[in-house]
């Protein structure tokens, strides 16, 4: 496994962790059952891709990467404050949409940066982008 492959898998895995952390944070605020279902299903897809990345890294004796702790804390506090002030479905969908946009942009940059990554890693990154795009499309019905 070359360094580009390792780095791309680490970034995908960290991105999945960030996404699942965010989704699990907002779920208690979601009142609309269909939105809750959409977020839960996307969360499962992110966990699945994260597990695939984790497995590939572990099979090659590589530690996974956790999301940046300061970014994680800042995101958590910001989200909590926004939802305490307004927990409408539109606000929740907006927060999730912002995360999707950031994730897609970052993943595209990583695919371009780690251009020597193997096909499996690139496929997982593109699969994650696709999951994010599908999630965004469903969330657009709530903003």
Buried (B, 14 or more C-beta within 10 A) or exposed (E): BEEBBBBBBBBBBBBBBBBBBBBEBBBEBBEBEEBBEBBBBBBEBBBEBBEBBBEBBEEEEBEBBEBEEEEBEEBEEEBEEBBEEEBEBEBBBBBBBEBBEBBBEBBEEBBEEBEEBBEBBBEBBBBBBEBBEBBBEBBEEBE
